[in-house]
Amino acid sequence: MNLSIQKKLIAFSFCLVLLVGGSISLYSIHQGEKYLLSTFEKKSSDISKLIAESIVDDLYFLKVRELHHHLKLAQANPDISYIYVTDGSGAILSGVGTVAAQHDAEAFLNSVVFPAGSGWVSRTEGGVLKIGGPVRLGNQQWLGSVVIGFSLENVNRIVEESTRANLYLTLGCLAIGAVLAFVLARNSSRPILAMVGAAKRIGAGDLSARVDVNRSDELGTLGVAINQMADALLKSRIEIEALNRGLEQRVVERTAQLESANQALRQAEEKQRELVETVQAIVWEADAATGQFTFVSQAAENILGYPVERWLDEPSFWVSLIHPNDRAAAVEACLTTTTLGRENREFEYRAVAANGREVWLRNIVRVIKDEAGQPARLRGVMFDISKRKHAEEELRASLDELKALQEVSQTILTEENPRTGLERVLDKCLAATGFDLGTILHTARDGELIEVLAAYGYLDKDNIPRRSGKRHRIAATRFDACSIVDKVQEADGLSTLKREQAETALIVPIRSGSRPLGFLQLASRKPRKIAAEEIRLAEALSHQIGVAIQKMMLGEELKRNMERIAALYEINSSATSTLELQSVLRVLMEKIQSFLAYPALLVWLTNPDTGEIERAGCWNLDEEEWKGRNLGGVPTLVRQAVAEKTPVFVKNVQSDHAPPMLLSTANMDSFHILECRF
């Protein structure tokens, strides 16, 4: 069968829409169900571990009544069907649930062996997720076991609703896509194939593509515009690549600085060991068996602020001043050194000083053995390495900042869809700065909101869209420079951030040179201090976002020009395919909206036989009322435009003495009268 190119394109578009749409739908349904079940299992596992930790004291002291009370409180979670706790011998000590649930829990505990690692086992049976694990005192003593049954009813309902919604959405998208594919393919024509091909190459990233302009009509003008846009995009890519090279060089330089700083710090530490008697360090000695300090130098009070007597009088004082997040590892390191009889051991941890500040310490421990070769005493030195740690953190933060900027630049350069690229850029921006939610707003030169280009982290998706208008334009003028809002809930405006429970916000203008393009909003739902380096990073990212917005604007201008080509072609096709005047006028009046922003159109034609000006047609107005009105002849301004062969512009229809009456009663503000010749 020899099909035309147009028919082949229609058939291919239909097949592609069906194949891609169906594949995406099936994959989305499968991944959504998998993600929901995985998330529910992880959430249930975390809840189970929290319950196990909360009943350690009750199980250890056999407080059955308090244990049962805690289990009843835990069952308030709507997803929990039952909870049963056993003692060390495996007998059920307490629980909440039906008799059948108890038998189910006993069967589960009898059929599993808890692994040595995490110690938790999960299994799905009969619509219930069963999670069991040990209850330990710390990380050592086994006190018993706990098994919890989580109902999968809500998860299955959510999966079913999500699947149904995806199917409906997919069917709708397939239908729309098929219709659009048919319309676009049918309207393709030979005179614009060269321009379409060039536009596709430019859209695919080949910015060397150009249109051969050998026409002087509207298509020729459009070809020149496409070439100009390609030149602008190529210039933008060159600028981004140059910026990338600069960022890479800065990463190399910062890496070299970090290595140099680390080398200097290592040399300083060696010097500290040699001059331990003269530097500010805590020299100590303790009993190897009990861990009780027998000597602590006076530097302990200078560094941490606690009197030396507390070190010597309180057996667990050293353990209590270690930061909670480092306590287990530090104690384990000290015990390992004593148990294995190692002569020297070094480890680092954070201690909490008397004034509440965190102090980084490096503890160098040496084991002193007795005549039998057994550990007798522990001697060591604790060095304050807070400055070194802070320097490492600052250098690491600088390196992370440069990497984030490089990743954002690469995303902007390689992403074909600028709007998708902006969403990825915003995601990276939030990850780099630690904010909870963010928004990229596109505004006009006067600050009036155009649209929300990207949003991330919103609890309520209905808060994302904004309405443009004077109020938003006035609000935008408040943030002509980078601004920090510490108390969002008490500040003027920012109603969207208030609804999202934001407490702290950073608002950064987005510019291209001196031209404003919009704003980058970053917000946190908890009060926080915004560091200077975070502001620098946000400003650098806003510059990258400005480049992405320019790229998007150029792409959308290209799309609008392509739509105008299609409109010109349809007008031309209508004019050449039919001799019926009204049909040509309807197509002309409909498609002219692609070029002019006027909402209504009136057409008068000169009768070739009589030379009189007659009403021919109107668009977006009541044609029967217009033609049926006795307007007292041809409006004066129409005659004026025909006679003088110049356009006539009326700024205020309602106050002008000579406009067509239909425009006066149709609430029109202004209009143009143009003379057309054929």
C-alpha positions as CSV (number, residue, x, y, z in Angstrom):
1,M,0.0,0.0,0.0
2,N,1.5,3.3,-1.1
3,L,0.6,5.9,1.5
4,S,1.3,9.5,1.4
5,I,3.7,11.2,3.8
6,Q,0.8,12.8,5.6
7,K,-1.0,9.5,6.1
8,K,2.2,7.8,7.2
9,L,2.8,10.6,9.7
10,I,-0.7,10.3,11.1
11,A,-0.4,6.5,11.4
12,F,3.0,6.8,13.1
13,S,1.8,9.5,15.5
14,F,-1.2,7.4,16.5
15,C,1.0,4.3,17.1
16,L,3.6,6.3,19.0
17,V,1.0,7.9,21.3
18,L,-0.6,4.5,22.1
19,L,2.7,2.7,22.6
20,V,4.3,5.4,24.8
21,G,1.2,6.3,26.7
22,G,0.3,2.6,27.4
23,S,3.9,1.8,28.5
24,I,4.2,4.8,30.8
25,S,0.8,4.0,32.3
26,L,1.7,0.3,33.0
27,Y,5.1,1.3,34.4
28,S,3.7,4.1,36.5
29,I,1.0,1.7,38.0
30,H,3.6,-1.0,38.7
31,Q,6.1,1.4,40.3
32,G,3.5,3.2,42.3
33,E,2.2,0.0,43.8
34,K,5.7,-1.1,44.5
35,Y,6.7,2.2,46.1
36,L,3.5,2.3,48.3
37,L,4.1,-1.2,49.7
38,S,7.8,-0.5,50.2
39,T,7.1,2.8,52.0
40,F,4.4,1.2,54.2
41,E,6.8,-1.7,55.1
42,K,9.6,0.7,56.0
43,K,7.2,3.0,58.0
44,S,5.8,-0.1,59.8
45,S,9.3,-1.4,60.6
46,D,10.3,2.0,62.0
47,I,7.1,2.1,64.2
48,S,7.9,-1.5,65.4
49,K,11.4,-0.5,66.4
50,L,10.1,2.6,68.3
51,I,7.6,0.4,70.1
52,A,10.3,-2.1,71.0
53,E,12.5,0.7,72.4
54,S,9.6,2.2,74.4
55,I,8.8,-1.1,76.3
56,V,12.4,-2.0,77.2
57,D,12.0,-0.7,80.8
58,D,8.6,-2.4,81.2
59,L,9.9,-5.7,80.0
60,Y,13.2,-5.5,81.9
61,F,11.4,-4.8,85.2
62,L,8.4,-7.0,84.3
63,K,5.9,-4.1,84.6
64,V,3.0,-6.0,83.0
65,R,0.4,-3.4,83.6
66,E,2.5,-0.5,82.3
67,L,3.5,-2.8,79.4
68,H,-0.1,-3.5,78.5
69,H,-1.0,0.2,78.8
70,H,1.8,1.1,76.3
71,L,0.6,-1.6,73.9
72,K,-2.9,-0.2,74.0
73,L,-1.6,3.3,73.3
74,A,0.4,1.9,70.4
75,Q,-2.7,0.2,69.0
76,A,-4.3,3.6,68.5
77,N,-2.4,3.6,65.2
78,P,-5.2,2.7,62.7
79,D,-2.8,0.5,60.7
80,I,-1.9,-1.8,63.7
81,S,-4.2,-4.9,64.1
82,Y,-2.4,-6.5,67.0
83,I,0.7,-6.4,69.2
84,Y,2.1,-9.2,71.4
85,V,5.2,-9.2,73.5
86,T,7.0,-12.4,74.8
87,D,9.6,-12.7,77.6
88,G,13.0,-14.3,77.2
89,S,11.6,-17.8,77.2
90,G,9.2,-17.1,74.3
91,A,6.0,-17.1,76.4
92,I,3.5,-14.2,75.6
93,L,3.7,-11.7,78.4
94,S,1.2,-9.2,77.2
95,G,-0.6,-8.1,74.1
96,V,-3.6,-6.5,72.5
97,G,-5.7,-8.2,69.8
98,T,-8.2,-11.0,69.2
99,V,-7.7,-14.7,70.1
100,A,-7.1,-15.5,66.4
101,A,-4.5,-12.7,66.3
102,Q,-2.7,-14.1,69.3
103,H,-2.5,-17.6,67.6
104,D,-1.3,-15.9,64.5
105,A,1.4,-14.1,66.4
106,E,2.5,-17.3,68.2
107,A,2.7,-19.1,64.9
108,F,4.8,-16.3,63.4
109,L,7.2,-16.2,66.3
110,N,7.6,-20.0,66.2
111,S,8.4,-20.0,62.5
112,V,11.1,-17.3,62.3
113,V,14.7,-17.0,63.4
114,F,15.7,-13.4,64.0
115,P,19.0,-12.6,62.1
116,A,22.0,-11.4,64.0
117,G,22.2,-8.1,62.2
118,S,19.1,-5.9,62.6
119,G,17.2,-8.8,64.3
120,W,13.9,-7.9,62.6
121,V,11.9,-10.1,60.3
122,S,8.8,-9.1,58.2
123,R,6.3,-11.2,56.3
124,T,3.0,-10.6,54.5
125,E,0.2,-13.1,55.0
126,G,-3.6,-12.8,54.5
127,G,-3.7,-9.0,54.1
128,V,-1.5,-8.4,57.3
129,L,2.1,-7.3,57.4
130,K,3.7,-9.1,60.3
131,I,6.9,-7.6,61.8
132,G,8.8,-9.3,64.6
133,G,12.0,-8.5,66.4
134,P,13.9,-8.7,69.6
135,V,13.7,-6.3,72.5
136,R,17.1,-5.7,73.8
137,L,18.6,-3.7,76.7
138,G,21.0,-1.5,74.8
139,N,22.8,-3.6,72.2
140,Q,23.5,-6.6,74.4
141,Q,20.9,-8.3,76.7
142,W,17.9,-10.0,75.0
143,L,14.8,-9.3,77.0
144,G,12.2,-10.9,74.8
145,S,10.4,-10.4,71.5
146,V,7.7,-8.3,70.0
147,V,5.4,-9.1,67.0
148,I,3.1,-6.5,65.4
149,G,0.5,-7.1,62.8
150,F,-0.2,-4.2,60.4
151,S,-3.3,-4.2,58.3
152,L,-2.8,-3.8,54.5
153,E,-6.4,-2.6,54.0
154,N,-5.6,1.1,53.7
155,V,-2.5,0.4,51.5
156,N,-4.5,-1.8,49.1
157,R,-7.3,0.8,48.9
158,I,-4.8,3.5,48.1
159,V,-3.1,1.2,45.4
160,E,-6.5,0.5,43.9
161,E,-7.5,4.2,43.8
162,S,-4.1,5.2,42.4
163,T,-4.4,2.5,39.7
164,R,-7.9,3.6,38.7
165,A,-6.8,7.3,38.6
166,N,-3.8,6.5,36.4
167,L,-6.0,4.5,34.0
168,Y,-8.5,7.4,33.6
169,L,-5.7,9.9,33.2
170,T,-3.9,7.7,30.7
171,L,-7.1,7.2,28.6
172,G,-7.7,11.0,28.6
173,C,-4.1,11.7,27.7
174,L,-4.1,9.1,24.9
175,A,-7.3,10.6,23.5
176,I,-6.0,14.1,23.6
177,G,-2.6,13.0,22.2
178,A,-4.3,11.1,19.3
179,V,-6.4,14.1,18.4
180,L,-3.5,16.5,18.6
181,A,-1.3,14.1,16.5
182,F,-4.0,13.9,13.8
183,V,-4.5,17.7,13.7
184,L,-0.8,18.5,13.6
185,A,0.0,15.8,11.0
186,R,-2.9,16.9,8.8
187,N,-1.8,20.5,8.9
188,S,1.8,19.9,7.8
189,S,2.6,21.2,4.4
190,R,5.4,21.2,1.9
191,P,6.1,25.0,2.0
192,I,7.2,24.9,5.6
193,L,9.0,21.5,5.7
194,A,12.4,23.2,5.6
195,M,11.5,25.4,8.6
196,V,10.0,22.5,10.6
197,G,13.1,20.4,10.0
198,A,15.4,23.3,11.0
199,A,13.3,23.9,14.1
200,K,13.4,20.2,15.1
201,R,17.2,20.2,14.8
202,I,17.5,23.3,16.9
203,G,15.1,21.8,19.5
204,A,17.2,18.6,19.6
205,G,20.3,20.5,20.4
206,D,21.8,21.1,16.9
207,L,22.2,24.9,17.2
208,S,24.2,24.9,13.9
209,A,20.9,24.4,12.0
210,R,19.8,27.4,9.9
211,V,16.9,28.1,7.5
212,D,17.7,29.2,4.0
213,V,15.8,32.5,3.6
214,N,14.9,33.2,0.0
215,R,11.4,34.7,0.6
216,S,10.3,38.2,1.4
217,D,6.8,37.4,2.8
218,E,5.8,36.4,6.4
219,L,7.4,32.9,6.0
220,G,10.7,34.6,5.1
221,T,10.4,36.9,8.1
222,L,9.7,33.9,10.3
223,G,12.8,32.1,8.9
224,V,15.0,35.1,9.8
225,A,13.5,35.1,13.4
226,I,14.3,31.3,13.7
227,N,17.9,32.0,12.6
228,Q,18.2,34.8,15.2
229,M,16.8,32.6,17.9
230,A,19.3,29.8,17.0
231,D,22.1,32.4,17.2
232,A,20.9,33.5,20.7
233,L,20.7,29.9,21.9
234,L,24.2,29.1,20.6
235,K,25.5,32.2,22.3
236,S,23.8,31.1,25.6
237,R,25.3,27.6,25.3
238,I,28.8,29.0,24.8
239,E,28.4,31.2,27.9
240,I,27.2,28.2,30.0
241,E,30.1,26.0,28.7
242,A,32.6,28.8,29.6
243,L,31.0,29.1,33.1
244,N,31.3,25.3,33.5
245,R,35.0,25.4,32.7
246,G,35.4,28.1,35.3
247,L,33.6,26.1,37.9
248,E,35.7,23.0,37.2
249,Q,38.8,25.1,37.6
250,R,37.5,26.4,40.9
251,V,36.8,22.8,42.1
252,V,40.4,21.8,41.3
253,E,41.7,24.9,43.2
254,R,39.5,24.3,46.2
255,T,40.5,20.6,46.2
256,A,44.1,21.6,46.2
257,Q,43.5,24.0,49.1
258,L,41.7,21.3,51.0
259,E,44.6,18.9,50.6
260,S,47.1,21.6,51.5
261,A,45.0,22.4,54.6
262,N,44.8,18.7,55.6
263,Q,48.5,18.3,55.2
264,A,49.1,21.4,57.4
265,L,46.7,20.0,60.0
266,R,48.4,16.7,60.0
267,Q,51.8,18.4,60.6
268,A,50.3,20.5,63.4
269,E,49.0,17.3,65.1
270,E,52.4,15.7,65.0
271,K,53.8,18.8,66.5
272,Q,51.1,18.7,69.2
273,R,52.2,15.2,70.2
274,E,55.8,16.3,70.5
275,L,54.9,19.3,72.6
276,V,52.2,17.8,74.7
277,E,53.6,19.3,77.8
278,T,53.3,22.8,76.5
279,V,50.0,22.8,74.5
280,Q,46.6,23.1,76.0
281,A,45.5,19.4,76.3
282,I,43.9,17.2,78.9
283,V,46.4,14.7,80.3
284,W,44.7,11.9,82.2
285,E,45.1,8.6,83.9
286,A,42.4,6.0,84.8
287,D,42.0,2.5,86.3
288,A,41.8,-0.1,83.5
289,A,39.3,-2.3,85.3
290,T,36.8,0.3,86.6
291,G,37.5,3.2,84.2
292,Q,37.7,5.6,87.2
293,F,39.9,8.6,86.6
294,T,42.8,8.9,89.0
295,F,44.4,12.0,87.5
296,V,43.1,14.8,85.2
297,S,45.2,17.9,84.3
298,Q,43.9,21.4,85.0
299,A,43.4,21.9,81.3
300,A,40.2,19.9,81.5
301,E,38.5,22.9,83.2
302,N,39.9,25.3,80.7
303,I,38.7,23.3,77.7
304,L,35.4,22.0,78.9
305,G,34.5,24.2,81.9
306,Y,33.9,21.3,84.4
307,P,35.9,21.3,87.6
308,V,38.6,18.6,87.9
309,E,36.9,17.2,91.0
310,R,34.0,15.9,89.0
311,W,36.3,13.8,86.8
312,L,37.8,12.2,89.9
313,D,34.7,11.8,92.1
314,E,32.0,10.7,89.6
315,P,32.7,7.3,88.0
316,S,30.6,7.9,84.9
317,F,31.3,11.6,84.4
318,W,33.4,11.1,81.2
319,V,30.7,9.0,79.6
320,S,28.0,11.6,80.5
321,L,29.8,14.6,78.9
322,I,30.2,12.8,75.5
323,H,27.8,13.9,72.9
324,P,24.8,11.4,72.7
325,N,25.5,10.7,69.0
326,D,29.1,9.8,69.7
327,R,28.8,8.2,73.1
328,A,28.4,4.5,72.0
329,A,31.3,4.6,69.6
330,A,33.6,6.4,72.1
331,V,32.9,4.0,74.9
332,E,33.2,1.0,72.6
333,A,36.6,2.3,71.4
334,C,37.9,2.7,75.0
335,L,36.5,-0.8,76.0
336,T,38.1,-2.4,73.0
337,T,41.5,-0.9,73.8
338,T,41.3,-2.2,77.3
339,T,40.0,-5.7,76.4
340,L,42.4,-6.4,73.6
341,G,45.3,-4.9,75.5
342,R,46.3,-2.6,72.7
343,E,49.2,-0.3,73.6
344,N,47.9,2.8,71.8
345,R,44.5,3.8,70.4
346,E,43.3,7.1,68.9
347,F,39.7,8.1,68.4
348,E,37.7,11.3,68.0
349,Y,34.3,12.4,69.4
350,R,32.3,15.4,70.5
351,A,31.9,16.5,74.1
352,V,29.4,18.9,75.5
353,A,31.1,21.7,77.5
354,A,29.6,23.2,80.7
355,N,28.2,26.1,78.6
356,G,26.5,23.8,76.2
357,R,28.9,24.2,73.2
358,E,30.2,21.2,71.3
359,V,33.9,20.5,71.6
360,W,35.7,18.1,69.3
361,L,38.3,16.0,71.2
362,R,41.0,13.6,69.9
363,N,41.7,11.0,72.7
364,I,45.0,9.3,72.5
365,V,44.9,6.3,74.8
366,R,47.8,4.1,76.0
367,V,47.4,0.9,78.0
368,I,49.9,0.3,80.8
369,K,50.2,-3.4,81.7
370,D,51.2,-5.0,85.0
371,E,53.9,-7.6,85.5
372,A,51.5,-10.4,84.4
373,G,50.8,-8.6,81.1
374,Q,47.3,-7.6,82.0
375,P,46.0,-4.0,81.5
376,A,46.4,-2.1,84.8
377,R,46.1,1.6,84.0
378,L,45.0,3.8,81.1
379,R,46.9,6.9,80.2
380,G,46.1,9.4,77.6
381,V,45.8,12.9,76.2
382,M,42.7,14.7,75.0
383,F,43.3,17.4,72.4
384,D,40.8,20.1,71.5
385,I,40.5,19.7,67.6
386,S,37.4,21.9,67.2
387,K,39.2,24.4,65.0
388,R,40.5,21.7,62.7
389,K,37.0,20.1,62.4
390,H,35.4,23.5,61.7
391,A,38.0,24.2,59.0
392,E,37.3,20.8,57.4
393,E,33.6,21.5,57.5
394,E,34.0,24.9,55.9
395,L,36.3,23.5,53.1
396,R,33.9,20.6,52.6
397,A,31.0,23.0,52.4
398,S,32.8,25.1,49.8
399,L,33.6,22.0,47.7
400,D,29.9,20.9,47.9
401,E,28.9,24.4,46.8
402,L,31.0,24.3,43.7
403,K,29.9,20.7,42.9
404,A,26.2,21.9,43.3
405,L,26.8,24.8,40.9
406,Q,28.5,22.5,38.4
407,E,25.6,20.0,38.5
408,V,23.1,22.8,38.0
409,S,25.0,24.2,35.1
410,Q,25.2,20.8,33.5
411,T,21.5,20.2,34.0
412,I,20.6,23.5,32.3
413,L,23.0,22.8,29.4
414,T,21.8,19.2,28.7
415,E,18.1,19.2,29.6
416,E,16.0,19.5,26.4
417,N,12.9,20.6,28.3
418,P,13.7,23.8,30.2
419,R,10.7,23.5,32.6
420,T,11.8,20.0,33.6
421,G,15.3,21.3,33.9
422,L,14.1,24.0,36.3
423,E,12.4,21.4,38.5
424,R,15.6,19.4,38.7
425,V,17.6,22.6,39.4
426,L,15.2,23.5,42.2
427,D,15.5,20.0,43.7
428,K,19.3,20.3,43.7
429,C,19.0,23.8,45.2
430,L,16.9,22.5,48.2
431,A,19.3,19.6,48.7
432,A,22.3,21.9,48.7
433,T,20.8,24.5,51.0
434,G,18.8,22.3,53.4
435,F,15.4,24.2,52.9
436,D,12.1,22.3,53.1
437,L,10.3,23.9,50.1
438,G,11.1,26.2,47.2
439,T,9.5,28.0,44.3
440,I,10.7,29.6,41.1
441,L,8.4,32.5,40.1
442,H,8.5,34.1,36.6
443,T,7.6,37.8,36.6
444,A,7.4,40.6,34.0
445,R,9.6,43.6,34.0
446,D,7.2,45.6,36.2
447,G,7.1,42.7,38.8
448,E,3.7,41.3,37.7
449,L,3.6,37.5,38.2
450,I,3.5,35.5,35.0
451,E,3.6,32.0,36.2
452,V,5.1,29.5,38.7
453,L,7.9,27.7,36.8
454,A,8.8,25.1,39.4
455,A,7.8,24.1,42.9
456,Y,9.1,21.5,45.4
457,G,8.3,20.4,48.9
458,Y,4.7,21.7,49.1
459,L,2.4,19.9,51.6
460,D,-0.7,21.1,49.7
461,K,-0.3,21.2,45.9
462,D,-3.2,23.7,45.7
463,N,-0.9,26.3,47.2
464,I,1.5,26.1,44.2
465,P,-0.5,28.2,41.6
466,R,-0.5,32.0,42.1
467,R,-2.8,34.5,40.5
468,S,-1.2,37.4,38.7
469,G,-2.3,41.0,39.3
470,K,-1.5,44.3,40.8
471,R,-1.3,42.9,44.4
472,H,1.5,40.5,43.4
473,R,3.3,43.2,41.4
474,I,3.4,45.5,44.5
475,A,4.5,42.6,46.7
476,A,7.3,41.7,44.3
477,T,8.8,45.2,44.5
478,R,9.6,44.6,48.2
479,F,12.3,42.1,47.2
480,D,14.5,43.9,44.7
481,A,17.5,42.4,46.6
482,C,18.2,39.2,48.4
483,S,16.0,39.2,51.5
484,I,15.7,37.0,54.6
485,V,12.3,36.7,56.4
486,D,12.9,35.3,59.9
487,K,9.3,35.2,61.0
488,V,7.2,34.4,58.0
489,Q,3.9,33.9,60.0
490,E,4.2,37.5,61.4
491,A,5.4,39.2,58.2
492,D,3.3,41.1,55.7
493,G,2.2,39.2,52.6
494,L,3.7,35.8,51.8
495,S,0.3,34.2,52.3
496,T,1.3,31.0,50.3
497,L,4.3,30.4,52.6
498,K,2.2,31.0,55.6
499,R,-0.3,28.3,54.5
500,E,2.6,26.0,54.0
501,Q,3.6,26.6,57.7
502,A,6.9,28.2,56.8
503,E,8.9,30.0,59.5
504,T,12.0,31.2,57.8
505,A,12.3,32.3,54.1
506,L,15.1,33.4,51.7
507,I,13.9,35.3,48.7
508,V,16.5,35.9,45.9
509,P,15.7,38.0,42.7
510,I,16.4,36.3,39.4
511,R,18.0,38.6,36.8
512,S,19.6,38.6,33.4
513,G,21.9,41.5,33.6
514,S,19.7,44.3,34.9
515,R,16.5,42.8,33.6
516,P,14.4,41.1,36.3
517,L,13.1,37.7,35.4
518,G,11.5,36.5,38.7
519,F,12.3,35.3,42.2
520,L,13.7,32.2,43.9
521,Q,11.8,31.4,47.1
522,L,13.4,29.1,49.6
523,A,11.6,28.3,52.9
524,S,12.0,26.2,56.1
525,R,9.1,25.0,58.3
526,K,11.3,25.4,61.3
527,P,13.1,28.6,62.5
528,R,16.7,28.6,61.4
529,K,19.7,30.8,60.8
530,I,20.7,31.3,57.2
531,A,24.5,31.4,56.9
532,A,26.3,33.7,54.6
533,E,27.6,30.8,52.4
534,E,24.0,29.7,51.9
535,I,23.1,33.1,50.7
536,R,26.0,33.1,48.3
537,L,25.0,29.7,47.0
538,A,21.4,30.8,46.5
539,E,22.5,33.9,44.6
540,A,24.8,31.8,42.4
541,L,22.0,29.3,41.7
542,S,19.5,32.2,40.9
543,H,22.0,33.3,38.2
544,Q,21.9,29.8,36.7
545,I,18.1,29.7,36.9
546,G,18.1,33.1,35.0
547,V,20.0,31.4,32.2
548,A,17.5,28.5,32.2
549,I,14.5,30.9,32.1
550,Q,16.1,32.7,29.1
551,K,16.5,29.3,27.4
552,M,12.8,28.5,28.1
553,M,11.6,31.9,26.8
554,L,13.6,31.4,23.6
555,G,12.1,27.9,23.2
556,E,8.5,29.2,23.8
557,E,9.0,32.0,21.3
558,L,10.1,29.4,18.7
559,K,6.9,27.4,19.5
560,R,4.7,30.5,19.0
561,N,6.3,31.2,15.7
562,M,5.6,27.7,14.6
563,E,2.0,28.1,15.6
564,R,1.8,31.2,13.5
565,I,3.3,29.3,10.5
566,A,0.5,26.8,10.9
567,A,-2.1,29.6,11.0
568,L,-0.7,31.2,7.9
569,Y,-0.8,27.9,6.1
570,E,-4.4,27.3,7.1
571,I,-5.4,30.8,5.9
572,N,-3.6,30.2,2.6
573,S,-5.2,26.8,2.2
574,S,-8.7,28.1,2.9
575,A,-8.2,31.0,0.5
576,T,-7.0,28.7,-2.4
577,S,-9.4,25.8,-1.7
578,T,-12.7,27.5,-1.7
579,L,-14.4,30.5,-3.5
580,E,-17.0,30.9,-0.8
581,L,-16.3,34.4,0.7
582,Q,-17.8,33.7,4.2
583,S,-15.7,30.6,4.7
584,V,-12.5,32.4,3.8
585,L,-13.5,35.3,6.1
586,R,-14.3,32.9,9.0
587,V,-10.9,31.2,8.8
588,L,-9.2,34.6,8.4
589,M,-10.9,36.1,11.4
590,E,-10.3,33.0,13.6
591,K,-6.6,32.6,12.7
592,I,-5.7,36.3,12.9
593,Q,-6.0,35.9,16.7
594,S,-2.5,34.2,16.5
595,F,-1.0,37.6,15.4
596,L,-3.2,40.3,17.0
597,A,-4.3,40.4,20.6
598,Y,-7.8,41.9,19.8
599,P,-10.7,39.8,21.1
600,A,-13.2,40.9,18.4
601,L,-13.2,41.7,14.7
602,L,-15.6,43.5,12.3
603,V,-15.2,43.3,8.5
604,W,-16.6,45.8,5.9
605,L,-16.1,45.2,2.2
606,T,-16.5,47.5,-0.8
607,N,-19.1,46.3,-3.3
608,P,-17.3,46.2,-6.7
609,D,-20.5,46.9,-8.6
610,T,-21.8,49.8,-6.5
611,G,-18.7,51.0,-4.8
612,E,-20.6,51.1,-1.5
613,I,-19.1,49.9,1.8
614,E,-21.1,47.0,3.2
615,R,-21.0,44.9,6.3
616,A,-19.4,41.4,5.6
617,G,-18.8,39.6,8.9
618,C,-17.8,39.8,12.5
619,W,-15.9,37.6,15.0
620,N,-16.7,37.1,18.7
621,L,-19.7,39.4,18.4
622,D,-23.4,38.7,17.8
623,E,-23.4,38.8,14.0
624,E,-27.2,38.8,13.7
625,E,-27.5,41.8,16.0
626,W,-24.7,43.6,14.2
627,K,-26.2,43.0,10.7
628,G,-29.8,43.7,12.0
629,R,-29.0,47.0,13.6
630,N,-29.8,50.2,11.8
631,L,-26.5,51.9,12.4
632,G,-27.4,54.9,10.2
633,G,-25.1,53.8,7.4
634,V,-21.4,53.1,7.5
635,P,-19.6,54.3,10.6
636,T,-17.8,57.6,10.0
637,L,-14.4,56.2,11.2
638,V,-14.6,53.3,8.7
639,R,-15.2,55.8,5.8
640,Q,-12.3,57.9,7.1
641,A,-9.9,54.9,7.1
642,V,-11.0,53.9,3.5
643,A,-10.8,57.5,2.2
644,E,-7.5,58.4,3.8
645,K,-6.0,54.9,3.4
646,T,-4.5,55.1,6.9
647,P,-5.3,53.2,10.1
648,V,-7.7,54.7,12.7
649,F,-7.1,54.0,16.4
650,V,-9.8,54.8,19.1
651,K,-8.4,54.6,22.7
652,N,-11.8,54.8,24.5
653,V,-14.8,53.3,22.8
654,Q,-17.2,54.3,25.6
655,S,-16.4,58.0,25.4
656,D,-15.7,58.4,21.7
657,H,-18.6,60.0,19.7
658,A,-18.2,57.9,16.5
659,P,-17.6,54.2,17.3
660,P,-19.8,51.5,15.9
661,M,-22.8,51.1,18.4
662,L,-22.3,47.4,18.8
663,L,-18.8,48.0,20.2
664,S,-20.1,50.6,22.6
665,T,-22.7,48.1,24.0
666,A,-20.3,45.1,24.0
667,N,-18.0,46.7,26.7
668,M,-15.0,47.1,24.3
669,D,-12.3,49.5,25.5
670,S,-10.5,50.3,22.3
671,F,-10.2,49.3,18.6
672,H,-8.2,49.7,15.3
673,I,-9.7,50.3,11.9
674,L,-7.4,49.1,9.0
675,E,-7.9,49.3,5.3
676,C,-7.1,46.0,3.4
677,R,-6.6,45.6,-0.3
678,F,-6.8,42.5,-2.4
